[in-house]
Amino acid sequence: MATNRDIERVLGIEGTAWAASAAVYDVASDAVTIETDAYVPDSGGIHPREAAEHMSDAIPAVVESALEDARERAAAAGGDPENPVDAVAFSRGPGLGPCLRIAGTAARALAQRLDVPLVGVNHMVAHLEIGRHRSGFGAPVCLNASGANAHVLAYRSGRYRVLGETMDTGVGNAIDKFTRHVGWSHPGGPKVEARAREGEYVDLPYVVKGMDFSFSGIMSAAKEAVDGGTPVEDVCRGLEETIFAMLTEVSERALSLTGRDELVLGGGVGQNDRLQGMLREMCDQRGATLFVPEDRFLRDNAGMVAVLGAEMAAAGDTLAVPDSAIDADFRPDQVPVTWRDPDEGEPARGGEDGDTIKGAEATVEMSGDRVLKRRLARSYRHPALDERVRRERTRREARLTSAARREGVPTPVVSDVDPREATVTFGFVGDCDLRDALTESRVRDVGRHLATIHDAGFVHGDPTTRNVRVDDERTYLIDFGLGYATRDEEDHAVDLHVFAQSLAGTADDAEALTAAAESAYRAASERPDLVLDRLRAVEGRGRYQ
């Protein structure tokens, strides 16, 4: 890490949506002082114009309060209280444009007034970095569950990679839509949490598409359930059990895909006790470690902006004022991570123990030329939901594995299936996962195989580099448990999107490999233009585009 200057204190300014916040980070003591004036709408969700008006009124006061704290710290350390900070950091995006512009203007003015460097921080990366900083983890996977966002990130080769994200709305916003429907005021999350403790579980749609998730269907079903007479506390229980199980499952898939054993939680929804409990149970079950920052660092705050700003400033990653425009759609994977070594924290591949392989949701036991796959009960899921998920996926896996083989796609031979015990017995295939032997030719094979099954009318559902086995002769598709019958180009495009995300999380040259897979798909598909055009739309629909 190249050092630009000594950094003792940094003032951070947060203004992405509702939180008008300023903070001072003292590097030597690792102390963070946060001042926040939150916008609370009179009714409904966040109104952008009202939020911007609040930001305009509140930012000067919280900044001045933080600046006074910096002066006191500088004086106590024997420094100059007239020069109390060494950099000013601000949340550059993503967020609401009018709010971001107010925070950015304040940061520029303060940096010029104090004659110190200006640092533009990605709000999403700050959520991850504050957890990494406070935990001491080397290379954690980060689940961010906040009002406007929901995604899973991991660091690789100089950038944070989006391994999975919501395809429609943020998790907190989804819950707020339900609470507005039943007439509850903002914010809705704490009210759902309180009522869920009184309720009985009810089934709601469980939508995991590889590493991505969707909340629109579950919100519609929850509204219909309440309108149909289901007690609201029961629907709240179903919402929490289903939504948080989806987030926990995707987090486990990300840990399995990347071979990592550290998980950090971020975002305001992360304050929910049930979500924390699910994640902790999952990590305990797979031998991983969870870190949950204190609540003040989970919700939107300037403290995380100041801490990351200090690391960026020390690395010389600062902005000239003309280059400091906000970016309301600032994706975390667009950020060059200059403050970390590109190879820092790269984990050893794990998951194999002799003749047993531990995946994201199952163990695979190998004996000669036979493989027994057992979907293990997940204690973090409600028992009724867990039984439904394991039974349905076991049946689908057996059926679609055989269907793909009939279409000429190399897959294992299915010799036995027991949905009640959630087990499938296969023939052994491949020497290793594609993750551990990535080549362009094998990635092209995957593109062709996906085109073949799509033309036959179904999707794989989870085509990651761990769900492809390879040897010197063939590339096999395995683990069809998330697959289903469909001829919709939207669903086919999501298959390709999931594969591209897995390449981003496991390959150094992910862009070139993704292009190779798409090229092979185009050559083999009966309707490549429809699917690939829809793929571009799916990519643009991601919350951070």
N, C-alpha and C positions, 0 to 999 in steps of 0.2 A: 504494500500500500504506500503510495507516494504521499509524503506529508507536505502540505502547502504552508502551514503555519501552526504554531501552538494554539490549541483551543482549550480555554478554561471554562467559559460559559457561553451558552447559545440561547437566544430567545426564539421560541417557536410560536407561530400563529396558525390556528386552525379555523377554516371557514368554508367547509364543503357543503353544508346544508343547514343543520339546526343549531350546531354548537358554535357560538362565538367564543373562542377560547385562545388564551395566551399562556405560555409557560416558560420557565427558565430551567435549563438543565445545567447543573454544576458538575463538570466532568470529574474533578478530583474526589468529591464526596459521593458521586453517583446519586445525588439528590435531585428530585424533580418537584418543582412547585407549579401547580396548575390553577389558573383562574378561568372559570367558565360561566357564561351567562347564556342559558339555553332558551331557544325559541319554543314556545308551547302554543300551538294553534287553538283558537277558541272551539273549533269543531273540525271534524274530518282529519285528513292527513296534512302533510306539509304543503303550504301554499308558497310557491317560489317568490312571488312578489312580497308577501308578508315576511318571509324568511330573510330576504335581502334587506328589507327595511329594518328588521331587528338587527341584522349584522351591521348595518351602517351605524345604528345607535350604540351597539354594545361593544364593538371592536375597540374603539378608542379607549374606553374605560378599562377593559381587561388588559390591553397592552400596557397602559400606564401603570396599572397595578403590578403586572409582571416586571416591568422595567424598574419599579421602585424596589422590588425584591432583589433584582440583579444588582442594583446600586448598594444595597445593604450587604449582599454577599461579597461584592468587590471590596468594600471598605473593611469588612471583617477579615478578609484575606490579605490586607495590606496593599490592595490595588487602588486604582483610580476610580472613584464612583462616577466620574464624568464619562468614563469609558468602560461601562460595566459588562459589555458582552463582546464576543469576538466574531459573531456572525448572527444573522437573522434568517431563520428558515420559515417557509410557509407552505401550506398545502396547495400545490399547483393543480391538482385534479386527481381522480375524477370527482365530479360533484355538480351542483347547480351553478351554472355560469354566472348569474348575478352575484351570488354569495362569494364564489371564488374570486371574482374581480375585486370585490371590496377588501377581502383579506390580502390579496396580492398587492393592491395599491398601498395598503397600510404597511406591508412588509418592505416594499420598495422605498417608501418615504422614510421609514425608520432606518433602513440600512444606509441610505444616503446621508441622513442626518448624523448618524453615528460614525460614518465612514468605515463600515465593516462589510465583508462579503455577504452576498445574497445567495440563499440556497433554496432551490425549488424541489419540494419533496412529493413523491407520489403517495397519496393517502393510503392506498392499499398496501404498498410495500412497508409503510410505517407501521401498520397493524401487525405485519409479520415480524418486522425487525424489533419492535418493542418486546415481543414475546421471546425472540431469540436472545435479545440483550439481557432480559431479566432472568431467563432460565439458565443461560450459559450453554445452551445446546449448540452443537456444531452445524448441523445441516438438517433442521427439522422440516417436516411437512407442515403447512399452515392451513387450517380451516378458518376462513373468515365468514362469520355469520352475522350480518348486520342488517339494518333497515333496508337499504337500497341495494345490497350486494349479497352474494353467496358464491363462494368459489374455494377451490383448493389449489394451493401454490407450493412449489418446491424450487430450490435453487439448483441450477446446473449450468456450468460453462459460462459464467459471467452474467447470467440473467435469471430472474425468477420466471418459471414456466407455469402457465395456467394448465393444470392437469384436468380440471373439471370445473364447471360453472353452471349457474342457472340459465335455462334457455328462455325464461320469460321475465319473472320479477324477483326482486330480492326477498329473502325469507322474512324479514321484518315487515316489509311492505305487504307481503301476502297475508300475514297474520292480521295486519291493520285493516286490510280490506274486509276480512271476515268480521272483525270487531265493529267496524263502521256499519256493516250490514245489520248487526244486532243492536245498534244504537249506543255503543260504548265510546267514550272519548279517547283521544290519542294521549299517550301511546297504548296500544292494545296488548302488547306482549305480556306485561306484568298481570293484566286482568285475566288473560287466558291461562297463565300459569297458576293463579290463585284458584280459578274455577275448576281447572283440570284436577286439582287435588281432591275435589268433591265428587268427581264423575266416574262413570264406568266406561271402559274402552268400547268404541264402536269402530267398525271397519270403514276405512276411507281409501281412495286410490293411492297406491305406492308406486311412484314413477322414478326409476333409476335407469338411465340410458348410458351404460358404460360408466364413464366418469362424470357424466352430467346428470342434472335433475331438473324437474319441472314442477311448479307449484300451482299452475292455473287449474288443473283438473281437480286437485284436492280442495281448493278453495270453493269451486263451484259445487262440489259434492257436499262440503260442510254447510254452505248456505242452504242448499236444498234439504239437508237433514234437519236443520233448525226449523225451516219453513214447514216441514212435514210433521213437526211435533216431537222430534227427538230432543230430550232435555239439553239445554245449552252446555251444561257442565260435562255431559257425556261427549258432546261434539268437541269441546275443548280438550278433553282427555285424548280422544282419537286424533285430533290435530297434533298435539305434542308428541304422542307415541309414534305417529307416522312420519311427520316432517323430520323430527330429530333422528329417527332411525335411518332415514334416507341420508342425512348429512353424515351420520356416523359410519354407515356402510361405505359411502364414497371415500371418506377419510381412510378407512381400512384398505380399500382398494388402492389408494394412493401410496400408502405405506408398503403394501405388497409389491406394487409396480416398481417403486423406486428402491426397494430393499432397505428402507430406513426404519428406525425404531424410535423416533422422537416426533411428537406431535404438539403443535402450539395452537391454541384457540385464540381468535380475535373477533372483534365486532360486538356491538351492543347486545345482540341476541345471545351472545356467549355468556351473559350474566344469568341465564336461565339454569336453575339447579338440575332440572331433568336432563337437559342437553349435556351438561358437564358430567353428570352421573353416567350417561350412556357412553360418552367418549372414554371415561375412566375405566368402565367395565370392559370395553372393547380393547383398550390398550393393555389392561391386565391380562386379558384372555390370550393375547398374542405376544406378550412379553415386551411390549413397548412402554414408553414413558410419556405421560401427558403433562403439559404445563399450561396452567390457566393464569394469566396476569390478574392482578387485583382489578376490581370493577372500574376504577377511574381510568385504567388503561384499556379496558374493553370498549367502552363507549367512545364516541368521537371525542378527541382531546388533543390539545396542543403539546402535551408532554411527549407523546410518541414522535411528533414532528420535530421537536427540539432534540431528542436523543438521536434520531436518524440524521438530522441536520448537522449535528456535531461530527458524526462519522464522515459524512460527505464533505464537510468543510475541511476536515483534517486531511482528506484525500485530494483536496484541491478541486472538488466537484462543485463549482459555484457558477453563478450566472451573471452576465452583464445585464444591466437593467433593460436595454433594448431587446434582449433575448429571453425575457422572463414572462412572456404572455402565459396566461392560464390555459389549461387544456381540459375541458369538461369531460372528455372521453379518454383520458390518459390511462392506457392499459398498463398494468404492472409489468407485463413482459416486454414493454417498450423501453424499460429503464436499464441503461448500462450500469451494472453494479460495480462501481469503481472502487468501493471501499472494502471489497473482499477479494481474496485470491480466487481465480477462476476454478481451481481444483480443490478449494477448501471444503472439507467435510464430505467429500465424495465417499459414500458408504461402500463397504464390501457387500457383494451379493450374498443374500441369505435366503432362508426358507427351506433348505434341504438338510435332512438329517438321515443319512444312510439311505434306506429304501423308502423314506417318507418325505413328501414335499408338502409344505404348508402354504396354502394360497390365501386369498382374501376372505373366502367364505367356506373353504373346504380343505380337508387333508386328502392327499393322494398316496396310497400305499401300493408299492410295486412289488410284485412277486413273479419272477420269471418273465413270461410274456403277457402277464395279466396286470391290470391296474384297477384298484378299487378306489373310487372317489366317494367320499362321505361328506355330505353337507352337515357341518356341526351346528348344534343349537347355539344361537347367539343370545346370551343372557341379557344383553342390553335391549333387545326387542321384546315387546309384549308377547307372551307365549302364544296367543292366538295368531298374531301377525307373523311371528317367526315360523310357526307350523305351516301357515298358508304359503309364505314365501318359499320355504325349502321344498315343500311338496310340489308346488307349481313349477319351480325351476328344474327340479329333478326330472319331471315328466317331459318338459320342453327340451331339456338337453338331450335326452335319449332319442326323442322323436326327430329333432332337427339335425342331430349328428348323422343319423341314418339317412335323412332326406338329402343332406349335402353330399354324402357319399354316393347316393344314387345319381346325382347330377355330375359326378366325375371329379368332385373336390376331394383331395386326400383328407381323410378323417380317421379316427380310430374306429374299429369295429365294436359295436355294442353287443355284449353277450348276455347281460342281465340288468334289470332295473327294478328297484323296490322303492316306490314313492313314499310309503309309510316310514321306512327307515332312512329315506333320503340318500340312497346309495345307487351308483351305477357302476357296472363292471365293463371295462374296455380292454381291447388289445393294446399292447404297448407300442408307441410310435415315437420316432425322433430321438435325437441324441441330447438335445437341450432346447431351452426356450429361445425364441427369436431374439429376445432381449439380450441374450448373451452371445449371439452370433449374427449381428446385423450386417447384411450386405444388400446392395441395391437389387441384385437378382431375386433375393428372397422377398424383399419388400414388393417387388413387381409381382411375384407370385401371389402375395396377399391381395393386391389390387385385382388381379384376374379372378381369384377365388371369390372375392366379394361380388364382382360383376356377375359371376355365374349363379350364385345363390339369389341375388337380387332379381335376376331375370326369371328365376324359378319361383319367385313370389314369397321370399322370406328374408329376414335379416339375421345377422349373427348376434347383434345386441351389445357385444363387449369385445370387439376385435383389438385387444391390446397386444403389445409385444410379449406378454406373459401367456397369452392364450393362443399362441402359434408355436408349434414344435417344428424343429428342423433337423435334417441330417444331410448327408452329402448328396442325396438324390431328390428329396422331396421337401415341400413345405406344407405342413398339416394345420388345418384349423381345428381347434379343440374348444371345449367349454361354451356350448351354445345355450347355457341356462337363461340368459337374458333375451334370447331370440324370440321371434314371433312371425306369424304369417302376415305379409303386407306387400302390396304393390305400389304403395305411395312413395313417390320420389323423395318426399321429405324424410321418411324413415330410412331410405337408402342413403341419403346424404348424411344423416346423423351417424350411420355406421362408419362412413369415411372420416367424418369429423372426429369420432372417438379414436380411430386408428392414428390420425394425425396428432392428436393430443398425447397419445402414448409415446409416439416417436419424439415429441418435444421433451418428454420427461426422461427418456432413456438414451437418446442418440445425440452425439455432438454435431452431426450434420443433418439435423432433422428436416430442414427446409428442402434440401436436395432429395432426401429419401421420400418425403411427402410428394414432391413433384413426380418422382418415379412411379409411386403407387398410383397417382391420378392418371399418369400417362398410360399405364398398363390397364387401368380400369376403362379408360376411354376406348382403348383398342378392342377390349373384350365385351363391353356392354352393348345391349340392344338399343339403349336410349341414353347414351352418355351425356348429351347436351342438357337434357332435362335434369338429370341427377346432379351434374357438376354445377349447373347454374343455381340449383337449389342449395348446393353446398356453400356457394358464396353467400347466399342469403342467410344460411344458418350461422356461418362464421360472423357475419355482420350483426346477427341478433344477440350474440353474447353480450352480457351486461356491460362489458368494458370496451366495446368497439366504439 
